[in-house]
Amino acid sequence: MVQDKRWGSRLFDGINAALLLLVSTVAVIPFLYIIAASFTAREELLQKTFVLFPTKFSLEGYRYIFSNDLIVRSIGVSIYITVLGTLLNLLFTSTMAYALARRDLDGRKPIMLLILFTMLFSGGMIPTYLVIRDMGMLNSLWSLMIPVLISPFNLIVLRSFFQSLPGELEEAAKIDGCKDLGILFKIVLPLSMPAMATFALFYSVTHWNSYFQAVLYINDSKLWPVQVWLRQIVIVAEGGFGDAQYNDTNTAPPAQIVKMAVIVASTLPILVVYPFLQKHFAKGALLGSVKG
């Protein structure tokens, strides 16, 4: 019987490994194709429908999208939004989650019901635009950060994680004379680094991919994040009407090469950041969800 269980366990592990390998391959191959196509010469890419290992390398697509100073400025705008926006997200989410984790907070349940309400219903695009306009945030980078300061889902998960911390730590800190903010920043947050790193990744990816809000709220092209500019470049490469500053100074390579280079250029920064947070990612998400 023991021998049968071992063989059954090995068979189960083998099937799992094969399925995971198959799913990983299906997920990775399209991205490898995009990277390979972005470095492939136009002749080879136009002649073949699928290129995974290019024989003729070319940087034509990258030279085109980075040939304008505005794309460098837009990358700076995206980095500014991502760094500052993520720091503000973590500050406001952690302080509010800590307050809601306190069982002696008056009105905690009504506040949680209001937060849950925002997860089910939103004001919609036009009311949100009117609020942004009346607050004077049109054509301002604050319009990309203030409306998304706190994610309700992240707030609830982080609140559950704070509630799971031993209450004796807080009591000991109070005996030593520590105030509420001191407990939060000196005790609670250092113990919550895996969860904070996970939410930092969630928030930073959201800010880096900001596109629709920038199109709605920002008319000044100097304040556009990189995603909006890359979209403009793709439109020009496809023969559409993009920004005039790009139309006048550049001769577009084939649209397919530009698309591939744009995808790689827009996703590479986040892919570079991910390995530094990966060791906290699984642990942080698991702690916040299971203990909640």
C-alpha positions in Angstrom: 0.0 0.0 0.0 2.8 2.4 0.9 4.5 1.7 -2.4 1.2 2.5 -4.3 0.8 5.8 -2.4 4.3 6.8 -3.3 3.7 6.0 -7.0 0.4 7.8 -6.8 2.0 10.8 -5.2 4.8 10.9 -7.8 2.2 10.6 -10.6 0.2 13.5 -9.1 3.3 15.7 -8.7 4.3 14.9 -12.3 0.9 15.8 -13.7 1.0 19.0 -11.7 4.5 19.9 -12.9 3.4 19.2 -16.5 0.3 21.4 -16.3 2.3 24.2 -14.6 4.9 24.0 -17.3 2.3 24.1 -20.0 0.5 27.1 -18.5 3.8 28.9 -18.0 4.8 28.2 -21.6 1.5 29.5 -22.9 1.9 32.7 -20.8 5.6 33.3 -21.6 5.7 32.6 -25.4 3.5 35.6 -26.4 5.7 38.0 -24.4 8.9 36.4 -25.8 7.4 36.9 -29.3 6.7 40.6 -28.6 10.3 41.1 -27.4 11.8 39.3 -30.3 9.6 41.1 -32.8 10.6 44.5 -31.4 14.2 43.7 -32.2 13.6 42.1 -35.6 14.4 43.9 -38.9 11.4 45.1 -40.8 12.0 42.7 -43.8 12.1 39.6 -41.6 9.1 40.6 -39.6 7.0 41.4 -42.6 7.9 38.2 -44.3 7.2 35.9 -41.3 4.0 35.6 -39.3 5.8 34.4 -36.2 9.4 35.2 -35.0 10.7 33.9 -31.8 14.5 34.1 -32.6 15.3 36.9 -35.0 18.2 36.4 -37.4 18.4 40.2 -38.3 18.4 42.5 -35.3 17.2 46.1 -35.6 16.5 48.9 -33.1 14.4 50.8 -35.6 11.3 50.8 -33.4 13.1 51.9 -30.3 15.0 54.7 -32.2 11.6 55.9 -33.5 9.8 56.1 -30.2 12.8 57.6 -28.3 13.7 60.1 -31.1 11.6 62.8 -29.5 12.5 64.6 -26.3 8.8 64.6 -25.3 8.9 60.8 -24.7 11.8 61.3 -22.2 9.8 64.0 -20.4 6.7 61.7 -20.3 8.8 59.0 -18.7 9.9 61.5 -16.1 6.2 62.4 -15.5 5.3 58.7 -15.1 8.2 58.1 -12.7 7.0 61.1 -10.6 3.4 59.9 -10.6 4.4 56.4 -9.7 6.9 57.3 -6.9 4.9 60.1 -5.2 1.5 58.5 -5.8 2.6 55.2 -4.3 4.1 56.9 -1.2 0.8 58.8 -0.7 -1.2 55.6 -1.3 0.7 53.7 1.4 0.6 56.6 3.8 -3.2 57.2 3.5 -4.1 53.5 3.3 -2.0 52.4 6.3 -3.2 55.3 8.5 -6.8 54.7 7.7 -6.5 50.9 8.0 -4.8 51.3 11.4 -7.6 53.5 12.6 -10.3 51.1 11.4 -8.4 48.2 13.0 -8.8 49.8 16.4 -11.8 48.2 18.1 -12.4 51.2 20.3 -13.0 53.5 17.3 -16.5 55.0 17.4 -18.5 54.6 14.2 -16.2 51.9 12.8 -19.0 49.8 11.3 -20.8 52.6 9.4 -17.4 53.7 8.0 -16.7 50.2 6.8 -20.2 50.0 5.2 -19.5 53.2 3.3 -16.1 51.8 2.1 -17.9 48.6 1.0 -20.5 50.7 -0.8 -17.7 52.3 -2.9 -16.5 48.9 -4.0 -20.0 48.1 -5.4 -21.0 51.5 -6.8 -19.0 54.4 -8.3 -20.0 57.9 -9.2 -19.3 57.3 -12.9 -17.1 59.1 -15.3 -19.0 62.4 -15.8 -19.7 63.1 -12.0 -16.0 62.3 -11.3 -14.9 64.6 -14.0 -17.1 67.4 -12.6 -15.7 66.9 -9.1 -12.1 67.0 -10.5 -12.9 70.2 -12.4 -14.6 71.9 -9.4 -11.6 71.0 -7.2 -9.3 72.8 -9.7 -7.3 69.7 -10.6 -7.8 69.7 -14.4 -4.4 69.9 -16.2 -2.7 68.9 -12.9 -0.9 65.7 -12.0 -2.8 65.7 -8.8 -5.8 64.6 -10.8 -4.0 61.3 -11.4 -3.1 60.7 -7.7 -5.8 62.3 -5.4 -8.9 60.4 -6.7 -7.1 57.0 -6.2 -5.4 57.7 -2.9 -7.0 54.7 -1.2 -8.1 51.4 -2.8 -11.0 50.0 -0.8 -9.9 46.4 -1.4 -6.3 47.1 -0.2 -7.6 49.0 2.7 -9.8 46.1 3.9 -7.0 43.5 3.5 -4.5 45.8 5.3 -7.0 46.4 8.1 -7.5 42.7 8.6 -3.7 42.2 8.7 -3.4 44.9 11.4 -6.1 43.3 13.5 -4.2 40.0 13.4 -1.2 41.6 15.1 -0.9 40.7 18.9 -2.6 43.4 21.0 0.1 42.9 23.7 2.6 44.8 21.5 0.3 47.9 21.5 -0.3 47.7 25.2 3.4 47.4 25.9 4.1 50.4 23.7 1.5 52.5 25.5 3.0 51.6 28.9 6.4 52.8 27.5 4.7 56.1 26.6 4.2 55.7 22.9 1.4 57.5 21.2 -0.9 56.2 18.4 1.2 57.5 15.5 4.4 56.2 17.2 2.8 52.7 17.6 1.9 52.8 13.9 5.2 54.0 12.5 7.6 52.3 15.0 5.8 49.0 15.6 3.0 48.2 13.3 4.4 49.2 9.9 7.9 47.5 10.5 6.0 44.3 11.2 3.9 44.8 8.1 6.7 45.2 5.5 5.6 42.2 3.4 2.1 43.5 3.1 3.2 47.0 2.5 5.6 45.9 -0.3 2.8 44.0 -1.9 0.5 47.0 -1.9 3.3 49.2 -3.1 3.6 46.9 -6.1 -0.2 47.0 -6.7 -0.3 50.8 -6.5 2.9 51.5 -8.5 1.6 49.3 -11.4 -1.7 51.2 -11.4 0.1 54.6 -11.5 2.6 53.5 -14.2 -0.3 52.3 -16.4 -2.3 55.5 -15.9 -3.8 56.3 -19.3 -7.6 56.9 -19.3 -7.5 59.4 -16.4 -4.7 61.3 -18.1 -6.7 61.5 -21.4 -9.7 62.8 -19.5 -8.2 65.3 -17.1 -4.9 66.5 -18.7 -4.9 68.6 -21.9 -1.3 69.8 -21.7 0.8 67.3 -23.6 3.8 68.2 -21.5 2.1 66.6 -18.5 1.1 63.4 -20.3 2.4 60.2 -18.8 4.4 57.8 -21.0 1.4 55.6 -21.7 -0.5 58.4 -23.4 2.5 59.4 -25.5 3.1 55.8 -26.5 -0.5 55.6 -27.7 0.1 58.8 -29.7 3.2 57.2 -31.3 1.2 54.1 -32.3 -1.5 56.2 -33.8 1.0 58.1 -35.9 2.8 54.9 -37.0 -0.6 53.5 -38.2 -1.2 56.5 -40.3 -3.7 58.2 -38.0 -3.7 61.7 -36.6 -1.4 62.0 -33.6 0.3 64.9 -31.9 1.7 67.4 -34.5 5.0 67.6 -32.7 5.6 64.0 -33.5 4.2 64.0 -37.0 6.6 66.7 -38.2 9.9 65.3 -37.1 9.7 61.5 -37.6 9.3 59.0 -40.3 7.5 56.0 -38.9 8.7 52.4 -39.4 6.1 49.7 -39.9 3.3 49.9 -37.3 3.8 46.3 -36.1 7.4 47.1 -35.1 6.4 50.2 -33.3 3.6 48.4 -31.4 6.0 45.7 -30.2 8.6 48.3 -29.1 5.9 50.3 -27.4 4.7 47.3 -25.4 8.2 46.4 -24.3 9.1 50.1 -23.4 5.9 50.5 -21.4 6.2 47.2 -19.4 9.9 46.9 -18.9 10.2 49.4 -15.9 7.6 47.5 -13.9 9.2 44.2 -14.8 12.5 45.5 -13.5 11.0 46.6 -10.2 9.1 43.3 -9.6 12.1 41.0 -8.7 13.0 43.3 -5.8 9.5 43.0 -4.4 8.8 39.4 -5.4 10.1 37.9 -2.2 7.5 39.9 -0.3 4.7 39.5 -2.8 3.4 36.0 -2.0 3.9 36.3 1.7 2.3 39.8 1.9 -0.8 38.8 -0.1 -1.2 35.6 1.9 -0.9 37.2 5.3 -3.4 39.9 4.5 -6.0 37.6 3.0 -5.9 34.4 5.1 -5.8 36.1 8.5 -8.6 38.5 7.4 
